[in-house]
Structure formats: structure tokens, C-alpha cells
Amino acid sequence: MIKFIHALVSITFVASEALNSEEQKELIDFHNIKRGSVKPSATNMLEMVYSKELENLAVDWVARCKFEHPNWKEHPKYSGTGQNLALSGGSSRNLVAQATGWWNEVAYYTYANNTCASGKVCGHYTQVVWASSGELGCAVQRCDNIKPDWPKPIFLMACQYKPPGNFAGTKPYTSGDTCSQCPHGTTCVNKLLFQGRSPNNDYKDCTE
């Protein structure tokens, strides 16, 4: 049996791992595809880029093998970043499968009034699609004792986001025509705001 747990907010230590280049690409592609597919569509959704700085923060965090979020006062280097956590058990490591659990919270989220269904969690989804969160870095650690009754192996994954999302009372993005609120210096690529000029002249250039 495969188990997944996702968190808003005694241990077997194995060296925590930064992601290989294929995993980095898979997670960036996953986030950007999902960000470009939001309904209603977004006027101001940035394209995410991968950050080694954020990855290093994620590596340090999952090395603790604790299914909890950092307190910024106790861990100030995490201030100014958002974080999603996920656990999987009983299968080989599959980071996109873990991240898919965050996206699946969309089923409980209502954009019109910015609410989550009673008893459900939506904060992982809203962080994934938070328009201004333009940087992402992730890491994974095998933590077999974090859930003693779970099938092994158990993997803890953390993704750090910068700037952070999930500000109370604020929707994750502005709805409307795709890329209609693109700031100077961005280009509309695949329904996302690319921070730079696209080599493809067919795309809308927001610098003009």
C-alpha cells in the first residue's frame, strides 16, 4: 500500500538529498503547467524558476526528519519563504506524485470567495499557484521512523517558495485575461509571465 500525507505547516537519518537535474526539471515543469492551467485564468501568474538557494534550505530542513514547518523566530534563515511538505510511504521516491497531492486540494478551494471546504486543507494548493512566488527549491530525505506503522521506505519532501504565499484574506492570483497584468520586463509564455524576453517573437512582449 502506498500512503501520502501533506502538511501545512524518532528518526532514521539518511543523508538528505538535493534533487538531480531531472527531478528539478520535473518539479518546475509540474508547477508551471499547473500554474498556467488555473481556473479562472490568471492575469499575473509568474513562471517559476529553480533556486539552488531555496533547495539548500529545503535540504537542511528535511535532514531533521520532522513533519513540521520552521518557526521563523527560531529559524530566521527561513523567513521570507513559503514551504510545502509531503510524506510518502511504501513506494520508490516520486516527487511529482507527492506534489500532485498539493495540487489536488483544488477540489476543496473556491476562488470566488477565497474559501476552503469545511474540514479540508487548501494551503498547499494556494502556495503552488501563488502568483508572485517565482522561485522554487526542493529536497527529499528518507525518514523511515517518522511514521513507524507506515510501509517503508518513507520519504519526506520539502519545497521552499520565494516570495511566500498564503497571506490571510488574499487570493492566490488575480483572475482575468491571461497575462493581462504583466509588469515591465516580462513576456507572456504558456500563460505565465516569464521574467525576461522570450526568444519567440510570437509571444506577447510585456516590455513594450
Contacts in CASP RR format, 6 or more apart in sequence:
PFRMAT RR
TARGET T0000
AUTHOR 0000-0000-0000
METHOD contacts of the structure
MODEL  1
MIKFIHALVSITFVASEALNSEEQKELIDFHNIKRGSVKPSATNMLEMVY
SKELENLAVDWVARCKFEHPNWKEHPKYSGTGQNLALSGGSSRNLVAQAT
GWWNEVAYYTYANNTCASGKVCGHYTQVVWASSGELGCAVQRCDNIKPDW
PKPIFLMACQYKPPGNFAGTKPYTSGDTCSQCPHGTTCVNKLLFQGRSPN
NDYKDCTE
1 90 0 8 1.000
1 151 0 8 1.000
2 88 0 8 1.000
2 89 0 8 1.000
2 90 0 8 1.000
2 91 0 8 1.000
2 151 0 8 1.000
3 87 0 8 1.000
3 88 0 8 1.000
3 89 0 8 1.000
3 90 0 8 1.000
3 147 0 8 1.000
3 150 0 8 1.000
3 151 0 8 1.000
4 86 0 8 1.000
4 87 0 8 1.000
4 88 0 8 1.000
4 89 0 8 1.000
4 97 0 8 1.000
4 98 0 8 1.000
4 101 0 8 1.000
5 67 0 8 1.000
5 86 0 8 1.000
5 87 0 8 1.000
5 88 0 8 1.000
5 147 0 8 1.000
6 84 0 8 1.000
6 85 0 8 1.000
6 86 0 8 1.000
6 87 0 8 1.000
6 98 0 8 1.000
6 101 0 8 1.000
6 102 0 8 1.000
6 105 0 8 1.000
6 121 0 8 1.000
6 124 0 8 1.000
7 67 0 8 1.000
7 68 0 8 1.000
7 69 0 8 1.000
7 84 0 8 1.000
7 85 0 8 1.000
7 86 0 8 1.000
7 87 0 8 1.000
8 69 0 8 1.000
8 121 0 8 1.000
8 123 0 8 1.000
8 124 0 8 1.000
9 68 0 8 1.000
9 69 0 8 1.000
10 145 0 8 1.000
10 148 0 8 1.000
11 64 0 8 1.000
11 65 0 8 1.000
11 66 0 8 1.000
11 143 0 8 1.000
11 145 0 8 1.000
11 146 0 8 1.000
12 65 0 8 1.000
12 142 0 8 1.000
12 143 0 8 1.000
12 144 0 8 1.000
12 145 0 8 1.000
12 146 0 8 1.000
13 63 0 8 1.000
13 65 0 8 1.000
14 141 0 8 1.000
14 142 0 8 1.000
14 143 0 8 1.000
15 63 0 8 1.000
15 141 0 8 1.000
16 59 0 8 1.000
16 60 0 8 1.000
16 62 0 8 1.000
16 63 0 8 1.000
16 139 0 8 1.000
16 140 0 8 1.000
16 141 0 8 1.000
17 59 0 8 1.000
17 139 0 8 1.000
17 140 0 8 1.000
17 141 0 8 1.000
18 55 0 8 1.000
18 56 0 8 1.000
18 59 0 8 1.000
18 139 0 8 1.000
19 27 0 8 1.000
19 55 0 8 1.000
19 95 0 8 1.000
19 137 0 8 1.000
19 138 0 8 1.000
19 139 0 8 1.000
19 140 0 8 1.000
23 95 0 8 1.000
23 138 0 8 1.000
24 50 0 8 1.000
24 55 0 8 1.000
24 137 0 8 1.000
24 138 0 8 1.000
26 95 0 8 1.000
26 96 0 8 1.000
27 50 0 8 1.000
27 95 0 8 1.000
27 96 0 8 1.000
27 99 0 8 1.000
27 136 0 8 1.000
27 137 0 8 1.000
27 138 0 8 1.000
27 159 0 8 1.000
28 48 0 8 1.000
28 49 0 8 1.000
28 50 0 8 1.000
28 136 0 8 1.000
30 96 0 8 1.000
30 99 0 8 1.000
30 100 0 8 1.000
30 103 0 8 1.000
31 48 0 8 1.000
31 99 0 8 1.000
31 128 0 8 1.000
31 136 0 8 1.000
32 47 0 8 1.000
32 48 0 8 1.000
32 190 0 8 1.000
32 192 0 8 1.000
34 103 0 8 1.000
34 128 0 8 1.000
34 129 0 8 1.000
35 42 0 8 1.000
35 45 0 8 1.000
35 46 0 8 1.000
35 47 0 8 1.000
35 48 0 8 1.000
35 128 0 8 1.000
35 129 0 8 1.000
35 192 0 8 1.000
36 42 0 8 1.000
36 45 0 8 1.000
36 178 0 8 1.000
36 190 0 8 1.000
36 191 0 8 1.000
36 192 0 8 1.000
37 191 0 8 1.000
38 45 0 8 1.000
38 129 0 8 1.000
38 173 0 8 1.000
39 111 0 8 1.000
40 111 0 8 1.000
40 175 0 8 1.000
40 176 0 8 1.000
41 175 0 8 1.000
41 176 0 8 1.000
41 177 0 8 1.000
41 178 0 8 1.000
41 191 0 8 1.000
42 129 0 8 1.000
42 131 0 8 1.000
42 173 0 8 1.000
42 174 0 8 1.000
42 175 0 8 1.000
42 176 0 8 1.000
42 178 0 8 1.000
42 191 0 8 1.000
43 173 0 8 1.000
43 174 0 8 1.000
43 175 0 8 1.000
43 176 0 8 1.000
43 177 0 8 1.000
43 178 0 8 1.000
43 179 0 8 1.000
43 180 0 8 1.000
43 181 0 8 1.000
44 131 0 8 1.000
44 132 0 8 1.000
44 173 0 8 1.000
44 174 0 8 1.000
44 181 0 8 1.000
44 182 0 8 1.000
44 193 0 8 1.000
45 129 0 8 1.000
45 131 0 8 1.000
45 173 0 8 1.000
45 179 0 8 1.000
45 191 0 8 1.000
45 192 0 8 1.000
45 193 0 8 1.000
46 131 0 8 1.000
46 132 0 8 1.000
46 133 0 8 1.000
46 134 0 8 1.000
46 186 0 8 1.000
46 192 0 8 1.000
46 193 0 8 1.000
46 195 0 8 1.000
47 134 0 8 1.000
47 189 0 8 1.000
47 190 0 8 1.000
47 192 0 8 1.000
47 193 0 8 1.000
47 194 0 8 1.000
47 195 0 8 1.000
48 133 0 8 1.000
48 134 0 8 1.000
48 135 0 8 1.000
48 136 0 8 1.000
49 134 0 8 1.000
49 135 0 8 1.000
49 136 0 8 1.000
49 195 0 8 1.000
50 135 0 8 1.000
50 136 0 8 1.000
50 137 0 8 1.000
51 135 0 8 1.000
51 136 0 8 1.000
51 137 0 8 1.000
51 160 0 8 1.000
51 162 0 8 1.000
52 137 0 8 1.000
54 81 0 8 1.000
54 135 0 8 1.000
54 136 0 8 1.000
54 137 0 8 1.000
54 138 0 8 1.000
54 160 0 8 1.000
54 161 0 8 1.000
54 162 0 8 1.000
55 137 0 8 1.000
55 138 0 8 1.000
55 139 0 8 1.000
55 160 0 8 1.000
57 77 0 8 1.000
57 78 0 8 1.000
57 81 0 8 1.000
57 137 0 8 1.000
57 160 0 8 1.000
58 83 0 8 1.000
58 137 0 8 1.000
58 138 0 8 1.000
58 139 0 8 1.000
58 158 0 8 1.000
58 159 0 8 1.000
58 160 0 8 1.000
59 139 0 8 1.000
61 70 0 8 1.000
61 78 0 8 1.000
61 83 0 8 1.000
61 139 0 8 1.000
61 158 0 8 1.000
61 160 0 8 1.000
62 139 0 8 1.000
62 140 0 8 1.000
62 141 0 8 1.000
62 143 0 8 1.000
62 156 0 8 1.000
62 157 0 8 1.000
62 158 0 8 1.000
63 141 0 8 1.000
65 141 0 8 1.000
65 143 0 8 1.000
65 145 0 8 1.000
65 146 0 8 1.000
65 156 0 8 1.000
66 146 0 8 1.000
67 85 0 8 1.000
67 87 0 8 1.000
67 146 0 8 1.000
67 156 0 8 1.000
68 85 0 8 1.000
69 83 0 8 1.000
69 85 0 8 1.000
70 78 0 8 1.000
70 83 0 8 1.000
72 78 0 8 1.000
72 79 0 8 1.000
72 80 0 8 1.000
78 160 0 8 1.000
80 162 0 8 1.000
80 163 0 8 1.000
80 164 0 8 1.000
81 160 0 8 1.000
81 161 0 8 1.000
81 162 0 8 1.000
81 163 0 8 1.000
81 164 0 8 1.000
82 127 0 8 1.000
82 133 0 8 1.000
82 160 0 8 1.000
82 161 0 8 1.000
82 162 0 8 1.000
82 164 0 8 1.000
82 165 0 8 1.000
82 166 0 8 1.000
83 158 0 8 1.000
83 159 0 8 1.000
83 160 0 8 1.000
83 161 0 8 1.000
84 99 0 8 1.000
84 102 0 8 1.000
84 124 0 8 1.000
84 127 0 8 1.000
84 128 0 8 1.000
84 158 0 8 1.000
84 159 0 8 1.000
84 161 0 8 1.000
85 156 0 8 1.000
85 157 0 8 1.000
85 158 0 8 1.000
86 98 0 8 1.000
86 99 0 8 1.000
86 101 0 8 1.000
86 102 0 8 1.000
86 156 0 8 1.000
86 157 0 8 1.000
87 98 0 8 1.000
87 146 0 8 1.000
87 147 0 8 1.000
87 150 0 8 1.000
87 154 0 8 1.000
87 155 0 8 1.000
87 156 0 8 1.000
87 157 0 8 1.000
88 94 0 8 1.000
88 97 0 8 1.000
88 98 0 8 1.000
88 154 0 8 1.000
88 155 0 8 1.000
88 157 0 8 1.000
89 147 0 8 1.000
89 150 0 8 1.000
89 151 0 8 1.000
89 152 0 8 1.000
89 153 0 8 1.000
89 154 0 8 1.000
89 155 0 8 1.000
90 150 0 8 1.000
90 151 0 8 1.000
90 152 0 8 1.000
90 153 0 8 1.000
90 154 0 8 1.000
91 97 0 8 1.000
91 153 0 8 1.000
92 153 0 8 1.000
93 140 0 8 1.000
93 142 0 8 1.000
93 153 0 8 1.000
93 155 0 8 1.000
95 138 0 8 1.000
95 140 0 8 1.000
95 157 0 8 1.000
98 155 0 8 1.000
98 157 0 8 1.000
99 128 0 8 1.000
99 157 0 8 1.000
99 159 0 8 1.000
101 124 0 8 1.000
102 124 0 8 1.000
102 125 0 8 1.000
102 127 0 8 1.000
102 128 0 8 1.000
103 124 0 8 1.000
103 125 0 8 1.000
103 128 0 8 1.000
104 125 0 8 1.000
105 116 0 8 1.000
105 120 0 8 1.000
105 121 0 8 1.000
105 122 0 8 1.000
105 123 0 8 1.000
105 124 0 8 1.000
105 125 0 8 1.000
106 122 0 8 1.000
106 125 0 8 1.000
108 116 0 8 1.000
108 117 0 8 1.000
108 120 0 8 1.000
108 121 0 8 1.000
108 122 0 8 1.000
109 115 0 8 1.000
109 116 0 8 1.000
109 117 0 8 1.000
109 122 0 8 1.000
109 125 0 8 1.000
109 126 0 8 1.000
110 116 0 8 1.000
110 117 0 8 1.000
111 171 0 8 1.000
111 175 0 8 1.000
114 169 0 8 1.000
114 170 0 8 1.000
114 171 0 8 1.000
116 122 0 8 1.000
116 123 0 8 1.000
123 166 0 8 1.000
126 165 0 8 1.000
126 166 0 8 1.000
126 172 0 8 1.000
127 133 0 8 1.000
127 161 0 8 1.000
127 164 0 8 1.000
127 165 0 8 1.000
127 166 0 8 1.000
127 172 0 8 1.000
129 172 0 8 1.000
129 173 0 8 1.000
130 161 0 8 1.000
130 164 0 8 1.000
130 165 0 8 1.000
130 166 0 8 1.000
130 172 0 8 1.000
130 173 0 8 1.000
131 172 0 8 1.000
131 173 0 8 1.000
131 174 0 8 1.000
132 163 0 8 1.000
132 165 0 8 1.000
133 161 0 8 1.000
133 162 0 8 1.000
133 163 0 8 1.000
133 164 0 8 1.000
133 165 0 8 1.000
134 161 0 8 1.000
134 162 0 8 1.000
134 163 0 8 1.000
134 195 0 8 1.000
135 161 0 8 1.000
135 162 0 8 1.000
136 159 0 8 1.000
136 160 0 8 1.000
136 161 0 8 1.000
137 159 0 8 1.000
137 160 0 8 1.000
137 161 0 8 1.000
138 157 0 8 1.000
138 158 0 8 1.000
138 159 0 8 1.000
138 160 0 8 1.000
139 157 0 8 1.000
139 158 0 8 1.000
140 155 0 8 1.000
140 156 0 8 1.000
140 157 0 8 1.000
140 158 0 8 1.000
141 155 0 8 1.000
141 156 0 8 1.000
142 153 0 8 1.000
142 154 0 8 1.000
142 155 0 8 1.000
142 156 0 8 1.000
143 154 0 8 1.000
143 155 0 8 1.000
143 156 0 8 1.000
144 152 0 8 1.000
144 153 0 8 1.000
144 154 0 8 1.000
146 154 0 8 1.000
146 156 0 8 1.000
147 154 0 8 1.000
165 172 0 8 1.000
166 172 0 8 1.000
174 181 0 8 1.000
178 188 0 8 1.000
178 191 0 8 1.000
179 188 0 8 1.000
179 191 0 8 1.000
179 192 0 8 1.000
179 193 0 8 1.000
179 204 0 8 1.000
179 206 0 8 1.000
182 188 0 8 1.000
182 193 0 8 1.000
182 204 0 8 1.000
182 206 0 8 1.000
183 193 0 8 1.000
183 206 0 8 1.000
184 206 0 8 1.000
184 207 0 8 1.000
185 195 0 8 1.000
185 196 0 8 1.000
185 197 0 8 1.000
185 206 0 8 1.000
185 207 0 8 1.000
186 193 0 8 1.000
186 194 0 8 1.000
186 195 0 8 1.000
186 196 0 8 1.000
186 206 0 8 1.000
186 207 0 8 1.000
187 193 0 8 1.000
187 194 0 8 1.000
187 196 0 8 1.000
187 197 0 8 1.000
187 198 0 8 1.000
187 203 0 8 1.000
187 204 0 8 1.000
187 205 0 8 1.000
187 206 0 8 1.000
187 207 0 8 1.000
188 194 0 8 1.000
188 203 0 8 1.000
188 204 0 8 1.000
188 206 0 8 1.000
189 198 0 8 1.000
189 200 0 8 1.000
189 203 0 8 1.000
193 206 0 8 1.000
194 203 0 8 1.000
196 207 0 8 1.000
197 205 0 8 1.000
197 207 0 8 1.000
198 205 0 8 1.000
END
